[in-house]
Amino acid sequence: MTPSIHASWTDAIFACACLLGVWTSAGRNPRRWMAASGFLLVGTAASVGTFRLGGVTELATLHDSLSAWAGLVGIPLLGAGVMASRVTNDVRERIQSRVAVLAVVLTSVVFLADAQVQDQLRTLVAGGAMVGATLASLRRKDWPGALGAVGVIVAGLVISGEGLWVGFPRYGWFHLAMAASMVAIGRVTRPH
């Protein structure tokens, strides 16, 4: 991946959308740590990516690692945050404890696997969490949640990759699609 100022500013927009998500989803309620933690993990990867794509190539390994964590743990935490956003505190606490255990197990398993298995597991777990968030949102007629979750799926499966679309790097489009999705998910996960 060659440095691109265009992709750098799109990653900065993505990072800002995640930062907004951390701020709005956590609010004053520590029980909403799932979504806030997901936004934080994804936003950290985007923040480092801003500098990497801006020309600080020494950050390539760190950015790749953080992006892997964001896909394996951050996106599923966001999905769980969307699913738990409109439930009682008791139900949310049960969901959160199960998600925390699952995140630890997945993180342990993925680092023992080879790169191809890691990529497949990341796609499966993140995609599954976003499908769950989409279904939960549609059931509640919560359109921003459904749109945000579908946006993450489309960004990951269709938009991401190498090459250009309309003269602009595909990963730049990926960042913009993810930023829009983060804003929609942040709207759902904020305390009411």
MARGUVEX-866251 format. One line per field, with one value per residue: z, y, x of N, C-alpha, C, O in turn; residue in three letters. Coordinates in steps of 0.2 Angstrom, whole numbers, plus 5000, padded with zeros to 4 digits. Example, Ala and Ser with C-alpha at 12.3 -4.5 7.8 and 13.67 -1.06 7.14 Angstrom:
REM MARGUVEX-866251
n.up	c(5039 5035)
n.north	c(4972 4989)
n.east	c(5066 5064)
ca.up	c(5039 5036)
ca.north	c(4978 4995)
ca.east	c(5062 5068)
c.up	c(5039 5039)
c.north	c(4984 5000)
c.east	c(5066 5064)
o.up	c(5042 5040)
o.north	c(4983 5006)
o.east	c(5071 5067)
resn	c(ALA SER)
//
This chain:
REM MARGUVEX-866251
n.up	c(5000 4995 5001 5003 5002 5000 5004 5017 5023 5022 5031 5043 5044 5046 5059 5067 5066 5074 5086 5090 5091 5102 5112 5112 5114 5126 5136 5151 5156 5162 5159 5146 5139 5129 5115 5116 5118 5106 5097 5101 5098 5084 5080 5085 5076 5064 5067 5068 5055 5048 5049 5044 5031 5027 5025 5035 5035 5044 5053 5047 5051 5064 5061 5053 5062 5072 5064 5062 5075 5076 5067 5072 5085 5088 5079 5081 5094 5092 5085 5095 5104 5097 5097 5110 5114 5116 5127 5144 5158 5166 5156 5147 5154 5156 5142 5139 5148 5142 5129 5132 5137 5125 5117 5122 5121 5107 5103 5108 5101 5088 5087 5087 5075 5057 5044 5034 5040 5051 5044 5038 5050 5056 5046 5047 5060 5062 5052 5056 5068 5063 5055 5065 5072 5062 5060 5073 5073 5063 5067 5078 5071 5069 5060 5058 5065 5057 5045 5047 5051 5040 5031 5036 5033 5019 5016 5020 5013 4999 4996 5001 4997 4985 4972 4961 4962 4952 4950 4963 4978 4983 4996 5002 4999 5006 5020 5020 5019 5030 5040 5039 5042 5056 5061 5060 5068 5080 5083 5087 5098 5108 5124 5130)
n.north	c(4994 5010 5027 5038 5054 5056 5045 5046 5057 5052 5041 5049 5055 5044 5040 5051 5049 5038 5042 5051 5042 5034 5044 5048 5035 5030 5040 5045 5032 5018 5006 5004 4999 4990 4995 5007 5002 4995 5006 5012 5003 5002 5015 5018 5010 5017 5029 5027 5023 5034 5042 5032 5031 5043 5044 5039 5026 5017 5014 5003 4990 4990 4997 4987 4977 4983 4985 4972 4968 4977 4972 4959 4960 4973 4977 4966 4970 4982 4977 4969 4980 4987 4977 4976 4988 4993 4986 4980 4984 4973 4962 4968 4967 4953 4950 4958 4951 4939 4942 4948 4936 4929 4937 4936 4923 4921 4930 4923 4911 4915 4920 4909 4903 4902 4914 4914 4908 4916 4928 4923 4919 4932 4939 4931 4932 4946 4949 4941 4947 4959 4955 4951 4963 4970 4962 4963 4977 4979 4972 4980 4991 5001 5010 5018 5009 4997 5002 5006 4994 4986 4994 4993 4979 4980 4988 4981 4969 4972 4985 4987 4984 4983 4995 5007 5017 5027 5035 5036 5029 5013 5009 5021 5025 5014 5019 5030 5025 5017 5027 5034 5023 5021 5033 5031 5019 5025 5033 5024 5018 5027 5033 5034)
n.east	c(5004 5004 5008 4995 4988 4975 4969 4973 4966 4953 4954 4956 4944 4936 4942 4938 4924 4923 4928 4918 4908 4913 4912 4898 4891 4896 4893 4887 4885 4892 4889 4887 4899 4902 4899 4906 4919 4921 4920 4931 4942 4941 4942 4955 4963 4960 4965 4979 4981 4978 4990 4999 4995 4997 5011 5019 5027 5033 5023 5016 5015 5010 4998 4992 4990 4982 4971 4967 4963 4953 4944 4942 4938 4933 4923 4913 4910 4904 4893 4887 4884 4874 4864 4861 4857 4844 4839 4835 4844 4848 4848 4857 4869 4871 4872 4884 4894 4895 4899 4911 4918 4918 4926 4938 4941 4941 4951 4962 4962 4963 4976 4983 4981 4984 4987 4978 4967 4964 4960 4948 4941 4940 4932 4920 4916 4915 4906 4895 4891 4887 4877 4868 4866 4859 4848 4842 4840 4831 4820 4816 4813 4823 4830 4843 4852 4851 4855 4868 4874 4873 4880 4893 4895 4894 4904 4915 4915 4912 4918 4931 4948 4961 4966 4958 4943 4934 4945 4950 4957 4952 4952 4951 4937 4932 4935 4927 4914 4914 4915 4903 4894 4898 4894 4880 4878 4883 4872 4862 4868 4869 4865 4848)
ca.up	c(5000 4995 5005 4999 5006 4999 5009 5024 5026 5023 5037 5048 5045 5049 5066 5070 5067 5079 5092 5091 5094 5109 5116 5112 5116 5133 5139 5158 5158 5161 5157 5139 5137 5123 5110 5117 5117 5099 5093 5103 5095 5077 5079 5086 5070 5059 5069 5066 5048 5046 5049 5040 5024 5026 5024 5040 5033 5050 5056 5043 5055 5069 5058 5051 5068 5075 5060 5063 5081 5075 5064 5076 5092 5088 5075 5085 5100 5090 5084 5102 5107 5094 5099 5117 5115 5119 5132 5151 5161 5168 5150 5144 5158 5154 5135 5140 5151 5137 5124 5135 5137 5118 5114 5125 5118 5100 5102 5110 5096 5081 5086 5086 5068 5052 5042 5030 5045 5054 5039 5037 5056 5056 5042 5049 5067 5061 5048 5060 5073 5059 5053 5071 5073 5057 5061 5079 5072 5059 5072 5082 5066 5071 5054 5058 5067 5052 5039 5049 5051 5033 5028 5038 5029 5012 5016 5021 5008 4993 4994 5003 4993 4982 4966 4961 4960 4950 4952 4971 4981 4986 5004 5004 4999 5012 5026 5020 5020 5037 5044 5038 5046 5063 5063 5061 5074 5086 5084 5090 5104 5113 5130 5129)
ca.north	c(5000 5016 5032 5042 5059 5056 5039 5048 5061 5048 5038 5054 5056 5038 5040 5056 5046 5033 5046 5053 5036 5033 5050 5047 5029 5029 5045 5044 5026 5014 4999 5004 4999 4986 4999 5012 4999 4994 5012 5014 4999 5003 5022 5018 5008 5022 5035 5025 5023 5041 5043 5027 5033 5050 5043 5036 5019 5013 5012 4998 4984 4992 4998 4980 4973 4986 4983 4965 4968 4980 4967 4953 4962 4980 4977 4962 4974 4987 4973 4968 4986 4988 4972 4977 4996 4994 4981 4982 4984 4966 4959 4970 4965 4946 4950 4960 4946 4933 4945 4948 4930 4927 4941 4933 4916 4922 4933 4918 4906 4918 4921 4903 4901 4905 4921 4913 4906 4923 4932 4920 4920 4939 4940 4927 4935 4953 4949 4938 4952 4964 4953 4951 4970 4972 4959 4966 4984 4979 4970 4986 4997 5005 5011 5019 5003 4993 5005 5006 4987 4984 4998 4989 4973 4982 4991 4975 4963 4975 4991 4986 4981 4988 4998 5013 5018 5034 5038 5037 5022 5009 5009 5028 5024 5010 5023 5035 5020 5015 5033 5034 5017 5023 5038 5028 5015 5029 5036 5019 5015 5032 5032 5038)
ca.east	c(5000 5008 5005 4991 4985 4968 4966 4975 4961 4947 4955 4955 4936 4934 4944 4933 4917 4923 4929 4911 4904 4915 4909 4890 4889 4897 4890 4888 4883 4898 4886 4887 4906 4903 4899 4911 4925 4921 4922 4938 4947 4941 4945 4963 4966 4959 4970 4986 4980 4979 4997 5002 4993 5000 5018 5023 5027 5035 5017 5012 5014 5005 4991 4989 4989 4976 4965 4965 4960 4947 4939 4940 4935 4930 4917 4908 4908 4899 4887 4884 4882 4868 4859 4860 4856 4837 4836 4835 4851 4850 4849 4863 4874 4872 4875 4891 4898 4896 4903 4918 4922 4919 4931 4945 4942 4942 4958 4967 4961 4965 4983 4986 4979 4988 4985 4971 4961 4963 4956 4941 4938 4938 4926 4914 4914 4913 4900 4890 4889 4884 4870 4864 4864 4855 4841 4839 4838 4825 4815 4814 4812 4828 4833 4850 4856 4851 4859 4875 4877 4873 4885 4899 4895 4895 4911 4920 4914 4912 4922 4938 4953 4966 4964 4955 4936 4933 4951 4951 4959 4946 4952 4948 4930 4930 4935 4921 4908 4914 4913 4895 4891 4900 4889 4873 4878 4883 4866 4858 4871 4870 4860 4842)
c.up	c(5000 4998 5000 5003 5006 5004 5016 5027 5027 5030 5043 5049 5048 5057 5070 5071 5073 5086 5094 5094 5101 5114 5117 5115 5124 5138 5147 5161 5157 5159 5149 5136 5131 5117 5110 5116 5109 5095 5095 5099 5087 5076 5080 5079 5065 5061 5067 5058 5045 5044 5044 5032 5022 5025 5029 5040 5039 5054 5053 5048 5061 5067 5056 5057 5072 5071 5061 5069 5080 5072 5068 5082 5092 5085 5078 5091 5098 5088 5090 5105 5104 5096 5106 5119 5118 5123 5139 5153 5163 5161 5147 5148 5157 5147 5136 5143 5146 5131 5126 5135 5130 5115 5116 5122 5110 5099 5104 5104 5089 5081 5086 5079 5063 5049 5038 5035 5049 5050 5039 5044 5057 5052 5044 5056 5066 5057 5052 5065 5069 5057 5059 5072 5068 5058 5068 5078 5068 5063 5076 5077 5068 5065 5054 5060 5061 5046 5041 5049 5044 5029 5030 5034 5022 5011 5016 5016 5001 4991 4996 4998 4990 4975 4967 4959 4958 4952 4959 4974 4984 4993 5006 5004 5005 5019 5026 5022 5028 5042 5044 5043 5054 5065 5065 5067 5080 5088 5088 5097 5109 5118 5128 5136)
c.north	c(5006 5022 5036 5048 5059 5050 5041 5052 5057 5044 5042 5055 5050 5038 5045 5053 5041 5036 5048 5048 5034 5038 5049 5041 5028 5034 5045 5037 5021 5007 4999 5003 4995 4991 5004 5009 4997 5000 5014 5010 5001 5010 5022 5015 5013 5028 5033 5025 5029 5043 5038 5029 5039 5050 5041 5029 5015 5011 5006 4992 4985 4993 4991 4976 4976 4985 4976 4964 4971 4976 4961 4954 4968 4980 4972 4966 4979 4983 4972 4974 4988 4984 4974 4984 4997 4989 4983 4981 4977 4962 4961 4968 4957 4946 4952 4955 4941 4936 4946 4942 4927 4930 4938 4927 4917 4925 4928 4913 4909 4919 4915 4900 4904 4911 4920 4912 4912 4927 4929 4921 4927 4941 4937 4930 4942 4953 4946 4943 4957 4962 4952 4958 4972 4969 4962 4973 4984 4976 4975 4992 5002 5006 5013 5013 4998 4996 5005 4999 4985 4988 4995 4983 4975 4984 4986 4970 4966 4980 4990 4983 4986 4990 5004 5013 5025 5038 5039 5030 5019 5009 5016 5028 5019 5014 5027 5031 5018 5021 5034 5029 5019 5028 5035 5023 5019 5032 5031 5018 5021 5031 5036 5040)
c.east	c(5005 5004 5001 4987 4978 4965 4968 4969 4955 4948 4954 4948 4934 4935 4939 4926 4917 4924 4922 4907 4906 4911 4901 4888 4890 4893 4892 4886 4889 4895 4886 4894 4907 4904 4905 4918 4926 4923 4929 4943 4947 4944 4953 4966 4966 4964 4977 4986 4981 4986 5001 5001 4996 5008 5022 5023 5029 5029 5013 5011 5009 4998 4988 4987 4982 4970 4963 4961 4953 4942 4937 4936 4931 4923 4911 4906 4903 4892 4883 4881 4875 4863 4857 4858 4849 4834 4837 4843 4853 4852 4856 4869 4876 4875 4882 4896 4899 4900 4910 4922 4923 4925 4938 4946 4944 4949 4963 4967 4965 4973 4987 4985 4984 4984 4978 4966 4960 4959 4949 4938 4935 4932 4920 4912 4911 4906 4894 4887 4885 4877 4865 4861 4859 4848 4838 4836 4831 4819 4812 4812 4816 4832 4841 4854 4856 4855 4866 4878 4877 4879 4892 4900 4897 4903 4916 4920 4915 4917 4929 4942 4957 4963 4961 4947 4935 4939 4953 4952 4952 4946 4950 4940 4928 4930 4929 4915 4908 4913 4906 4892 4892 4895 4882 4873 4879 4877 4861 4861 4871 4864 4854 4839)
o.up	c(5004 4999 4995 5008 5011 5008 5021 5033 5031 5033 5049 5055 5053 5061 5075 5076 5077 5091 5100 5099 5105 5119 5123 5119 5127 5143 5148 5167 5151 5157 5147 5131 5128 5113 5105 5112 5107 5091 5090 5096 5084 5071 5077 5077 5061 5056 5064 5055 5039 5039 5040 5028 5016 5023 5028 5043 5039 5058 5055 5047 5062 5070 5057 5057 5074 5073 5060 5070 5083 5074 5067 5084 5094 5088 5079 5093 5102 5090 5090 5108 5107 5098 5108 5125 5121 5123 5140 5150 5162 5161 5145 5145 5156 5146 5132 5140 5145 5129 5122 5133 5128 5111 5112 5120 5108 5094 5100 5102 5086 5076 5085 5077 5065 5050 5039 5034 5050 5053 5039 5044 5060 5055 5045 5056 5068 5059 5051 5066 5072 5056 5058 5074 5070 5058 5068 5080 5069 5062 5077 5080 5067 5064 5050 5057 5060 5043 5037 5046 5042 5025 5026 5031 5019 5006 5012 5014 4996 4986 4992 4994 4991 4973 4972 4955 4962 4954 4960 4972 4988 4997 5012 5009 5008 5023 5031 5025 5031 5047 5050 5046 5058 5071 5070 5071 5085 5094 5092 5101 5115 5117 5126 5136)
o.north	c(5007 5022 5038 5046 5060 5051 5039 5051 5059 5043 5040 5056 5050 5036 5044 5054 5041 5034 5048 5049 5032 5036 5049 5041 5025 5032 5044 5036 5019 5002 4993 5006 4996 4990 5005 5012 4998 5000 5016 5012 5001 5011 5026 5018 5014 5031 5038 5027 5030 5046 5041 5030 5041 5055 5040 5025 5009 5006 5004 4990 4981 4991 4990 4973 4972 4984 4975 4961 4969 4976 4959 4951 4968 4982 4974 4965 4980 4986 4972 4974 4990 4986 4973 4986 5002 4988 4989 4977 4975 4958 4957 4966 4955 4942 4949 4954 4938 4932 4944 4941 4925 4928 4938 4926 4914 4923 4928 4911 4906 4918 4915 4895 4909 4912 4924 4914 4913 4930 4933 4922 4928 4944 4940 4931 4943 4957 4949 4944 4960 4966 4954 4959 4975 4972 4963 4975 4988 4979 4976 4997 5008 5003 5010 5012 4996 4992 5003 4998 4982 4985 4995 4982 4972 4983 4986 4968 4962 4980 4992 4978 4992 4987 5007 5008 5029 5043 5043 5025 5022 5010 5017 5030 5021 5014 5028 5033 5018 5020 5035 5031 5017 5028 5037 5024 5017 5033 5033 5016 5019 5028 5042 5043)
o.east	c(5009 4998 5003 4984 4974 4960 4964 4967 4951 4943 4952 4945 4929 4931 4937 4923 4912 4921 4920 4903 4902 4909 4899 4883 4886 4890 4898 4886 4889 4899 4885 4896 4912 4909 4909 4923 4932 4928 4933 4948 4952 4948 4956 4971 4970 4966 4980 4991 4984 4988 5005 5006 4996 5011 5028 5020 5028 5030 5008 5005 5005 4993 4982 4981 4978 4965 4957 4956 4948 4936 4931 4932 4925 4918 4906 4900 4898 4887 4877 4875 4871 4857 4851 4856 4848 4828 4841 4846 4859 4857 4859 4874 4882 4879 4887 4901 4905 4904 4915 4928 4928 4929 4943 4952 4949 4953 4968 4973 4968 4975 4993 4989 4987 4978 4973 4960 4954 4954 4944 4932 4930 4927 4914 4906 4906 4901 4888 4881 4880 4872 4860 4856 4854 4843 4832 4831 4827 4813 4806 4810 4815 4837 4845 4860 4862 4859 4870 4883 4882 4882 4897 4906 4902 4906 4921 4926 4917 4920 4933 4939 4957 4958 4960 4945 4937 4938 4958 4949 4949 4941 4948 4937 4923 4926 4926 4910 4903 4909 4903 4887 4888 4893 4879 4868 4876 4875 4857 4857 4873 4859 4855 4834)
resn	c(MET THR PRO SER ILE HIS ALA SER TRP THR ASP ALA ILE PHE ALA CYS ALA CYS LEU LEU GLY VAL TRP THR SER ALA GLY ARG ASN PRO ARG ARG TRP MET ALA ALA SER GLY PHE LEU LEU VAL GLY THR ALA ALA SER VAL GLY THR PHE ARG LEU GLY GLY VAL THR GLU LEU ALA THR LEU HIS ASP SER LEU SER ALA TRP ALA GLY LEU VAL GLY ILE PRO LEU LEU GLY ALA GLY VAL MET ALA SER ARG VAL THR ASN ASP VAL ARG GLU ARG ILE GLN SER ARG VAL ALA VAL LEU ALA VAL VAL LEU THR SER VAL VAL PHE LEU ALA ASP ALA GLN VAL GLN ASP GLN LEU ARG THR LEU VAL ALA GLY GLY ALA MET VAL GLY ALA THR LEU ALA SER LEU ARG ARG LYS ASP TRP PRO GLY ALA LEU GLY ALA VAL GLY VAL ILE VAL ALA GLY LEU VAL ILE SER GLY GLU GLY LEU TRP VAL GLY PHE PRO ARG TYR GLY TRP PHE HIS LEU ALA MET ALA ALA SER MET VAL ALA ILE GLY ARG VAL THR ARG PRO HIS)
//
